[in-house]
């Protein structure tokens, strides 16, 4: 069984996606921010997430998955 023009369909879909794609500076959350400002904002967010994870772990939350396989 062949799939006919699947390659053509995928190519067309990729072209459409490429046209409508936005660069990082064009996205709403990044409007008006320079690259350095975005990096700083993202680094701050990651630090907050890491601190929260550490606090949850110390509090005995431990619901982070893991376990034996």
HTML snippet that shows the backbone in 3Dmol.js (N, CA, C, O; Angstrom):
<script src="https://3Dmol.org/build/3Dmol-min.js"></script>
<div id="view" style="width:600px;height:400px;position:relative"></div>
<script>
const pdb = `
ATOM      1  N   UNK A   1       0.834  -1.174   0.000  1.00  0.00           N
ATOM      2  CA  UNK A   1       0.000   0.000   0.000  1.00  0.00           C
ATOM      3  C   UNK A   1       0.881   1.241   0.000  1.00  0.00           C
ATOM      4  O   UNK A   1       1.762   1.388   0.847  1.00  0.00           O
ATOM      5  N   UNK A   2       0.646   2.102  -0.924  1.00  0.00           N
ATOM      6  CA  UNK A   2       1.405   3.346  -0.951  1.00  0.00           C
ATOM      7  C   UNK A   2       0.546   4.473  -0.407  1.00  0.00           C
ATOM      8  O   UNK A   2      -0.676   4.360  -0.309  1.00  0.00           O
ATOM      9  N   UNK A   3       1.198   5.537  -0.064  1.00  0.00           N
ATOM     10  CA  UNK A   3       0.472   6.657   0.525  1.00  0.00           C
ATOM     11  C   UNK A   3       0.343   7.816  -0.440  1.00  0.00           C
ATOM     12  O   UNK A   3      -0.064   8.909  -0.046  1.00  0.00           O
ATOM     13  N   UNK A   4       0.675   7.600  -1.665  1.00  0.00           N
ATOM     14  CA  UNK A   4       0.447   8.626  -2.683  1.00  0.00           C
ATOM     15  C   UNK A   4       1.249   9.888  -2.457  1.00  0.00           C
ATOM     16  O   UNK A   4       2.479   9.853  -2.426  1.00  0.00           O
ATOM     17  N   UNK A   5       0.568  10.983  -2.304  1.00  0.00           N
ATOM     18  CA  UNK A   5       1.236  12.279  -2.272  1.00  0.00           C
ATOM     19  C   UNK A   5       1.521  12.770  -0.853  1.00  0.00           C
ATOM     20  O   UNK A   5       1.469  13.974  -0.599  1.00  0.00           O
ATOM     21  N   UNK A   6       1.814  11.879   0.056  1.00  0.00           N
ATOM     22  CA  UNK A   6       2.078  12.278   1.438  1.00  0.00           C
ATOM     23  C   UNK A   6       3.251  13.258   1.512  1.00  0.00           C
ATOM     24  O   UNK A   6       3.213  14.224   2.274  1.00  0.00           O
ATOM     25  N   UNK A   7       4.282  13.002   0.723  1.00  0.00           N
ATOM     26  CA  UNK A   7       5.444  13.884   0.729  1.00  0.00           C
ATOM     27  C   UNK A   7       5.045  15.302   0.330  1.00  0.00           C
ATOM     28  O   UNK A   7       5.499  16.274   0.934  1.00  0.00           O
ATOM     29  N   UNK A   8       4.192  15.415  -0.693  1.00  0.00           N
ATOM     30  CA  UNK A   8       3.735  16.733  -1.131  1.00  0.00           C
ATOM     31  C   UNK A   8       2.901  17.417  -0.056  1.00  0.00           C
ATOM     32  O   UNK A   8       3.023  18.624   0.156  1.00  0.00           O
ATOM     33  N   UNK A   9       2.061  16.652   0.617  1.00  0.00           N
ATOM     34  CA  UNK A   9       1.234  17.232   1.670  1.00  0.00           C
ATOM     35  C   UNK A   9       2.086  17.742   2.828  1.00  0.00           C
ATOM     36  O   UNK A   9       1.840  18.825   3.359  1.00  0.00           O
ATOM     37  N   UNK A  10       3.081  16.962   3.210  1.00  0.00           N
ATOM     38  CA  UNK A  10       3.965  17.362   4.300  1.00  0.00           C
ATOM     39  C   UNK A  10       4.760  18.602   3.907  1.00  0.00           C
ATOM     40  O   UNK A  10       4.944  19.510   4.718  1.00  0.00           O
ATOM     41  N   UNK A  11       5.227  18.638   2.679  1.00  0.00           N
ATOM     42  CA  UNK A  11       5.978  19.796   2.203  1.00  0.00           C
ATOM     43  C   UNK A  11       5.108  21.057   2.237  1.00  0.00           C
ATOM     44  O   UNK A  11       5.564  22.117   2.665  1.00  0.00           O
ATOM     45  N   UNK A  12       3.863  20.938   1.789  1.00  0.00           N
ATOM     46  CA  UNK A  12       2.948  22.085   1.798  1.00  0.00           C
ATOM     47  C   UNK A  12       2.659  22.541   3.227  1.00  0.00           C
ATOM     48  O   UNK A  12       2.594  23.739   3.501  1.00  0.00           O
ATOM     49  N   UNK A  13       2.489  21.590   4.122  1.00  0.00           N
ATOM     50  CA  UNK A  13       2.222  21.927   5.517  1.00  0.00           C
ATOM     51  C   UNK A  13       3.420  22.653   6.134  1.00  0.00           C
ATOM     52  O   UNK A  13       3.247  23.610   6.889  1.00  0.00           O
ATOM     53  N   UNK A  14       4.625  22.199   5.813  1.00  0.00           N
ATOM     54  CA  UNK A  14       5.832  22.841   6.331  1.00  0.00           C
ATOM     55  C   UNK A  14       5.975  24.259   5.794  1.00  0.00           C
ATOM     56  O   UNK A  14       6.378  25.162   6.527  1.00  0.00           O
ATOM     57  N   UNK A  15       5.648  24.458   4.526  1.00  0.00           N
ATOM     58  CA  UNK A  15       5.721  25.800   3.936  1.00  0.00           C
ATOM     59  C   UNK A  15       4.734  26.739   4.628  1.00  0.00           C
ATOM     60  O   UNK A  15       5.064  27.889   4.920  1.00  0.00           O
ATOM     61  N   UNK A  16       3.534  26.249   4.888  1.00  0.00           N
ATOM     62  CA  UNK A  16       2.512  27.060   5.545  1.00  0.00           C
ATOM     63  C   UNK A  16       2.957  27.433   6.959  1.00  0.00           C
ATOM     64  O   UNK A  16       2.789  28.571   7.396  1.00  0.00           O
ATOM     65  N   UNK A  17       3.523  26.464   7.660  1.00  0.00           N
ATOM     66  CA  UNK A  17       3.981  26.702   9.023  1.00  0.00           C
ATOM     67  C   UNK A  17       5.121  27.713   9.034  1.00  0.00           C
ATOM     68  O   UNK A  17       5.182  28.581   9.905  1.00  0.00           O
ATOM     69  N   UNK A  18       6.016  27.599   8.072  1.00  0.00           N
ATOM     70  CA  UNK A  18       7.158  28.509   7.985  1.00  0.00           C
ATOM     71  C   UNK A  18       6.705  29.947   7.737  1.00  0.00           C
ATOM     72  O   UNK A  18       7.277  30.889   8.285  1.00  0.00           O
ATOM     73  N   UNK A  19       5.684  30.104   6.914  1.00  0.00           N
ATOM     74  CA  UNK A  19       5.165  31.441   6.623  1.00  0.00           C
ATOM     75  C   UNK A  19       4.563  32.094   7.852  1.00  0.00           C
ATOM     76  O   UNK A  19       4.796  33.273   8.118  1.00  0.00           O
ATOM     77  N   UNK A  20       3.788  31.323   8.599  1.00  0.00           N
ATOM     78  CA  UNK A  20       3.058  31.894   9.717  1.00  0.00           C
ATOM     79  C   UNK A  20       3.876  31.933  11.005  1.00  0.00           C
ATOM     80  O   UNK A  20       3.412  32.483  12.003  1.00  0.00           O
ATOM     81  N   UNK A  21       5.066  31.371  11.007  1.00  0.00           N
ATOM     82  CA  UNK A  21       5.879  31.348  12.210  1.00  0.00           C
ATOM     83  C   UNK A  21       6.360  32.732  12.599  1.00  0.00           C
ATOM     84  O   UNK A  21       6.623  33.577  11.744  1.00  0.00           O
ATOM     85  N   UNK A  22       6.470  32.952  13.891  1.00  0.00           N
ATOM     86  CA  UNK A  22       6.942  34.242  14.395  1.00  0.00           C
ATOM     87  C   UNK A  22       8.323  34.049  14.997  1.00  0.00           C
ATOM     88  O   UNK A  22       8.621  32.999  15.567  1.00  0.00           O
ATOM     89  N   UNK A  23       9.152  35.057  14.869  1.00  0.00           N
ATOM     90  CA  UNK A  23      10.436  35.001  15.542  1.00  0.00           C
ATOM     91  C   UNK A  23      10.216  35.361  17.007  1.00  0.00           C
ATOM     92  O   UNK A  23       9.154  35.867  17.369  1.00  0.00           O
ATOM     93  N   UNK A  24      11.196  35.109  17.834  1.00  0.00           N
ATOM     94  CA  UNK A  24      11.042  35.353  19.268  1.00  0.00           C
ATOM     95  C   UNK A  24      10.750  36.815  19.560  1.00  0.00           C
ATOM     96  O   UNK A  24       9.990  37.118  20.480  1.00  0.00           O
ATOM     97  N   UNK A  25      11.332  37.717  18.803  1.00  0.00           N
ATOM     98  CA  UNK A  25      11.128  39.138  19.075  1.00  0.00           C
ATOM     99  C   UNK A  25       9.747  39.617  18.650  1.00  0.00           C
ATOM    100  O   UNK A  25       9.315  40.687  19.076  1.00  0.00           O
ATOM    101  N   UNK A  26       9.044  38.851  17.819  1.00  0.00           N
ATOM    102  CA  UNK A  26       7.717  39.249  17.355  1.00  0.00           C
ATOM    103  C   UNK A  26       6.593  38.735  18.246  1.00  0.00           C
ATOM    104  O   UNK A  26       5.451  39.169  18.097  1.00  0.00           O
ATOM    105  N   UNK A  27       6.881  37.841  19.150  1.00  0.00           N
ATOM    106  CA  UNK A  27       5.834  37.272  19.983  1.00  0.00           C
ATOM    107  C   UNK A  27       5.369  38.288  21.015  1.00  0.00           C
ATOM    108  O   UNK A  27       6.134  39.155  21.436  1.00  0.00           O
ATOM    109  N   UNK A  28       4.104  38.175  21.419  1.00  0.00           N
ATOM    110  CA  UNK A  28       3.487  39.161  22.303  1.00  0.00           C
ATOM    111  C   UNK A  28       4.234  39.329  23.622  1.00  0.00           C
ATOM    112  O   UNK A  28       4.400  40.455  24.092  1.00  0.00           O
ATOM    113  N   UNK A  29       4.680  38.251  24.216  1.00  0.00           N
ATOM    114  CA  UNK A  29       5.368  38.334  25.500  1.00  0.00           C
ATOM    115  C   UNK A  29       6.718  39.012  25.418  1.00  0.00           C
ATOM    116  O   UNK A  29       7.272  39.413  26.442  1.00  0.00           O
ATOM    117  N   UNK A  30       7.257  39.148  24.216  1.00  0.00           N
ATOM    118  CA  UNK A  30       8.589  39.722  24.042  1.00  0.00           C
ATOM    119  C   UNK A  30       8.566  41.114  23.426  1.00  0.00           C
ATOM    120  O   UNK A  30       9.624  41.681  23.153  1.00  0.00           O
ATOM    121  N   UNK A  31       7.404  41.665  23.207  1.00  0.00           N
ATOM    122  CA  UNK A  31       7.312  42.979  22.564  1.00  0.00           C
ATOM    123  C   UNK A  31       8.022  44.025  23.416  1.00  0.00           C
ATOM    124  O   UNK A  31       7.798  44.112  24.623  1.00  0.00           O
ATOM    125  N   UNK A  32       8.868  44.807  22.785  1.00  0.00           N
ATOM    126  CA  UNK A  32       9.534  45.913  23.461  1.00  0.00           C
ATOM    127  C   UNK A  32      10.717  45.516  24.310  1.00  0.00           C
ATOM    128  O   UNK A  32      11.311  46.374  24.962  1.00  0.00           O
ATOM    129  N   UNK A  33      11.085  44.242  24.328  1.00  0.00           N
ATOM    130  CA  UNK A  33      12.221  43.803  25.128  1.00  0.00           C
ATOM    131  C   UNK A  33      13.409  43.499  24.229  1.00  0.00           C
ATOM    132  O   UNK A  33      13.260  42.953  23.136  1.00  0.00           O
ATOM    133  N   UNK A  34      14.578  43.861  24.707  1.00  0.00           N
ATOM    134  CA  UNK A  34      15.784  43.519  23.964  1.00  0.00           C
ATOM    135  C   UNK A  34      16.156  42.078  24.287  1.00  0.00           C
ATOM    136  O   UNK A  34      15.570  41.456  25.174  1.00  0.00           O
ATOM    137  N   UNK A  35      17.123  41.564  23.569  1.00  0.00           N
ATOM    138  CA  UNK A  35      17.580  40.197  23.803  1.00  0.00           C
ATOM    139  C   UNK A  35      18.082  40.035  25.235  1.00  0.00           C
ATOM    140  O   UNK A  35      17.775  39.044  25.897  1.00  0.00           O
ATOM    141  N   UNK A  36      18.851  41.007  25.710  1.00  0.00           N
ATOM    142  CA  UNK A  36      19.400  40.932  27.068  1.00  0.00           C
ATOM    143  C   UNK A  36      18.284  40.954  28.114  1.00  0.00           C
ATOM    144  O   UNK A  36      18.352  40.241  29.115  1.00  0.00           O
ATOM    145  N   UNK A  37      17.269  41.766  27.881  1.00  0.00           N
ATOM    146  CA  UNK A  37      16.148  41.835  28.820  1.00  0.00           C
ATOM    147  C   UNK A  37      15.388  40.514  28.850  1.00  0.00           C
ATOM    148  O   UNK A  37      14.975  40.058  29.917  1.00  0.00           O
ATOM    149  N   UNK A  38      15.204  39.901  27.689  1.00  0.00           N
ATOM    150  CA  UNK A  38      14.521  38.605  27.634  1.00  0.00           C
ATOM    151  C   UNK A  38      15.331  37.541  28.363  1.00  0.00           C
ATOM    152  O   UNK A  38      14.779  36.725  29.101  1.00  0.00           O
ATOM    153  N   UNK A  39      16.645  37.556  28.153  1.00  0.00           N
ATOM    154  CA  UNK A  39      17.502  36.581  28.832  1.00  0.00           C
ATOM    155  C   UNK A  39      17.411  36.738  30.344  1.00  0.00           C
ATOM    156  O   UNK A  39      17.313  35.751  31.075  1.00  0.00           O
ATOM    157  N   UNK A  40      17.443  37.992  30.811  1.00  0.00           N
ATOM    158  CA  UNK A  40      17.364  38.255  32.246  1.00  0.00           C
ATOM    159  C   UNK A  40      16.021  37.791  32.812  1.00  0.00           C
ATOM    160  O   UNK A  40      15.969  37.168  33.872  1.00  0.00           O
ATOM    161  N   UNK A  41      14.936  38.101  32.097  1.00  0.00           N
ATOM    162  CA  UNK A  41      13.597  37.700  32.538  1.00  0.00           C
ATOM    163  C   UNK A  41      13.495  36.178  32.630  1.00  0.00           C
ATOM    164  O   UNK A  41      12.977  35.640  33.609  1.00  0.00           O
ATOM    165  N   UNK A  42      13.992  35.495  31.607  1.00  0.00           N
ATOM    166  CA  UNK A  42      13.920  34.036  31.584  1.00  0.00           C
ATOM    167  C   UNK A  42      14.777  33.420  32.688  1.00  0.00           C
ATOM    168  O   UNK A  42      14.382  32.428  33.301  1.00  0.00           O
ATOM    169  N   UNK A  43      15.954  34.008  32.942  1.00  0.00           N
ATOM    170  CA  UNK A  43      16.823  33.501  34.000  1.00  0.00           C
ATOM    171  C   UNK A  43      16.153  33.664  35.361  1.00  0.00           C
ATOM    172  O   UNK A  43      16.227  32.770  36.203  1.00  0.00           O
ATOM    173  N   UNK A  44      15.500  34.806  35.575  1.00  0.00           N
ATOM    174  CA  UNK A  44      14.787  35.028  36.837  1.00  0.00           C
ATOM    175  C   UNK A  44      13.673  34.002  37.019  1.00  0.00           C
ATOM    176  O   UNK A  44      13.486  33.467  38.112  1.00  0.00           O
ATOM    177  N   UNK A  45      12.940  33.733  35.954  1.00  0.00           N
ATOM    178  CA  UNK A  45      11.853  32.744  36.035  1.00  0.00           C
ATOM    179  C   UNK A  45      12.398  31.358  36.378  1.00  0.00           C
ATOM    180  O   UNK A  45      11.815  30.635  37.186  1.00  0.00           O
ATOM    181  N   UNK A  46      13.513  30.999  35.759  1.00  0.00           N
ATOM    182  CA  UNK A  46      14.088  29.679  36.027  1.00  0.00           C
ATOM    183  C   UNK A  46      14.555  29.579  37.476  1.00  0.00           C
ATOM    184  O   UNK A  46      14.368  28.544  38.115  1.00  0.00           O
ATOM    185  N   UNK A  47      15.170  30.657  38.008  1.00  0.00           N
ATOM    186  CA  UNK A  47      15.599  30.646  39.404  1.00  0.00           C
ATOM    187  C   UNK A  47      14.401  30.451  40.333  1.00  0.00           C
ATOM    188  O   UNK A  47      14.471  29.687  41.295  1.00  0.00           O
ATOM    189  N   UNK A  48      13.303  31.148  40.038  1.00  0.00           N
ATOM    190  CA  UNK A  48      12.099  31.007  40.856  1.00  0.00           C
ATOM    191  C   UNK A  48      11.579  29.570  40.818  1.00  0.00           C
ATOM    192  O   UNK A  48      11.193  29.019  41.849  1.00  0.00           O
ATOM    193  N   UNK A  49      11.569  28.969  39.639  1.00  0.00           N
ATOM    194  CA  UNK A  49      11.092  27.593  39.511  1.00  0.00           C
ATOM    195  C   UNK A  49      11.987  26.634  40.292  1.00  0.00           C
ATOM    196  O   UNK A  49      11.500  25.708  40.940  1.00  0.00           O
ATOM    197  N   UNK A  50      13.311  26.865  40.224  1.00  0.00           N
ATOM    198  CA  UNK A  50      14.236  25.994  40.929  1.00  0.00           C
ATOM    199  C   UNK A  50      14.059  26.119  42.438  1.00  0.00           C
ATOM    200  O   UNK A  50      14.064  25.118  43.155  1.00  0.00           O
ATOM    201  N   UNK A  51      13.902  27.362  42.921  1.00  0.00           N
ATOM    202  CA  UNK A  51      13.690  27.563  44.352  1.00  0.00           C
ATOM    203  C   UNK A  51      12.400  26.889  44.813  1.00  0.00           C
ATOM    204  O   UNK A  51      12.364  26.262  45.872  1.00  0.00           O
ATOM    205  N   UNK A  52      11.356  27.020  44.022  1.00  0.00           N
ATOM    206  CA  UNK A  52      10.076  26.404  44.372  1.00  0.00           C
ATOM    207  C   UNK A  52      10.215  24.887  44.434  1.00  0.00           C
ATOM    208  O   UNK A  52       9.664  24.242  45.326  1.00  0.00           O
ATOM    209  N   UNK A  53      10.948  24.326  43.489  1.00  0.00           N
ATOM    210  CA  UNK A  53      11.139  22.879  43.467  1.00  0.00           C
ATOM    211  C   UNK A  53      11.919  22.420  44.698  1.00  0.00           C
ATOM    212  O   UNK A  53      11.593  21.397  45.299  1.00  0.00           O
ATOM    213  N   UNK A  54      12.945  23.176  45.067  1.00  0.00           N
ATOM    214  CA  UNK A  54      13.739  22.833  46.252  1.00  0.00           C
ATOM    215  C   UNK A  54      12.875  22.921  47.502  1.00  0.00           C
ATOM    216  O   UNK A  54      12.942  22.047  48.366  1.00  0.00           O
ATOM    217  N   UNK A  55      12.064  23.973  47.601  1.00  0.00           N
ATOM    218  CA  UNK A  55      11.196  24.140  48.765  1.00  0.00           C
ATOM    219  C   UNK A  55      10.174  23.015  48.854  1.00  0.00           C
ATOM    220  O   UNK A  55       9.901  22.509  49.943  1.00  0.00           O
ATOM    221  N   UNK A  56       9.616  22.627  47.733  1.00  0.00           N
ATOM    222  CA  UNK A  56       8.656  21.526  47.725  1.00  0.00           C
ATOM    223  C   UNK A  56       9.318  20.227  48.171  1.00  0.00           C
ATOM    224  O   UNK A  56       8.724  19.426  48.894  1.00  0.00           O
ATOM    225  N   UNK A  57      10.552  20.033  47.729  1.00  0.00           N
ATOM    226  CA  UNK A  57      11.274  18.816  48.071  1.00  0.00           C
ATOM    227  C   UNK A  57      11.571  18.782  49.571  1.00  0.00           C
ATOM    228  O   UNK A  57      11.436  17.740  50.212  1.00  0.00           O
ATOM    229  N   UNK A  58      11.980  19.939  50.129  1.00  0.00           N
ATOM    230  CA  UNK A  58      12.287  20.011  51.552  1.00  0.00           C
ATOM    231  C   UNK A  58      11.030  19.847  52.399  1.00  0.00           C
ATOM    232  O   UNK A  58      11.089  19.313  53.507  1.00  0.00           O
ATOM    233  N   UNK A  59       9.907  20.299  51.884  1.00  0.00           N
ATOM    234  CA  UNK A  59       8.654  20.210  52.627  1.00  0.00           C
ATOM    235  C   UNK A  59       8.088  18.792  52.605  1.00  0.00           C
ATOM    236  O   UNK A  59       7.076  18.516  53.250  1.00  0.00           O
ATOM    237  N   UNK A  60       8.728  17.908  51.876  1.00  0.00           N
ATOM    238  CA  UNK A  60       8.266  16.528  51.823  1.00  0.00           C
ATOM    239  C   UNK A  60       7.250  16.290  50.735  1.00  0.00           C
ATOM    240  O   UNK A  60       6.554  15.275  50.742  1.00  0.00           O
ATOM    241  N   UNK A  61       7.156  17.214  49.801  1.00  0.00           N
ATOM    242  CA  UNK A  61       6.226  17.046  48.687  1.00  0.00           C
ATOM    243  C   UNK A  61       6.571  15.812  47.893  1.00  0.00           C
ATOM    244  O   UNK A  61       5.714  14.957  47.670  1.00  0.00           O
ATOM    245  N   UNK A  62       7.779  15.709  47.476  1.00  0.00           N
ATOM    246  CA  UNK A  62       8.306  14.522  46.830  1.00  0.00           C
ATOM    247  C   UNK A  62       7.444  13.885  45.770  1.00  0.00           C
ATOM    248  O   UNK A  62       7.671  12.719  45.446  1.00  0.00           O
ATOM    249  N   UNK A  63       6.483  14.563  45.215  1.00  0.00           N
ATOM    250  CA  UNK A  63       5.626  13.962  44.207  1.00  0.00           C
ATOM    251  C   UNK A  63       6.180  14.117  42.814  1.00  0.00           C
ATOM    252  O   UNK A  63       5.419  14.210  41.851  1.00  0.00           O
ATOM    253  N   UNK A  64       7.473  14.147  42.688  1.00  0.00           N
ATOM    254  CA  UNK A  64       8.088  14.405  41.405  1.00  0.00           C
ATOM    255  C   UNK A  64       8.318  13.187  40.544  1.00  0.00           C
ATOM    256  O   UNK A  64       9.194  13.212  39.680  1.00  0.00           O
ATOM    257  N   UNK A  65       7.585  12.147  40.741  1.00  0.00           N
ATOM    258  CA  UNK A  65       7.737  10.972  39.885  1.00  0.00           C
ATOM    259  C   UNK A  65       8.867  10.086  40.361  1.00  0.00           C
ATOM    260  O   UNK A  65       8.993   9.820  41.556  1.00  0.00           O
ATOM    261  N   UNK A  66       9.686   9.629  39.436  1.00  0.00           N
ATOM    262  CA  UNK A  66      10.784   8.754  39.795  1.00  0.00           C
ATOM    263  C   UNK A  66      10.282   7.346  40.056  1.00  0.00           C
ATOM    264  O   UNK A  66       9.320   6.888  39.440  1.00  0.00           O
ATOM    265  N   UNK A  67      10.946   6.670  40.977  1.00  0.00           N
ATOM    266  CA  UNK A  67      10.500   5.324  41.320  1.00  0.00           C
ATOM    267  C   UNK A  67      11.285   4.265  40.574  1.00  0.00           C
ATOM    268  O   UNK A  67      12.177   4.572  39.782  1.00  0.00           O
ATOM    269  N   UNK A  68      10.944   3.021  40.835  1.00  0.00           N
ATOM    270  CA  UNK A  68      11.634   1.906  40.188  1.00  0.00           C
ATOM    271  C   UNK A  68      11.027   1.605  38.836  1.00  0.00           C
ATOM    272  O   UNK A  68       9.826   1.756  38.612  1.00  0.00           O
ATOM    273  N   UNK A  69      11.897   1.175  37.949  1.00  0.00           N
ATOM    274  CA  UNK A  69      11.415   0.822  36.608  1.00  0.00           C
ATOM    275  C   UNK A  69      11.516  -0.663  36.403  1.00  0.00           C
ATOM    276  O   UNK A  69      11.160  -1.164  35.337  1.00  0.00           O
TER     277      UNK A  69
END
`;
const viewer = $3Dmol.createViewer("view");
viewer.addModel(pdb, "pdb");
viewer.setStyle({}, {cartoon: {color: "spectrum"}});
viewer.zoomTo();
viewer.render();
</script>
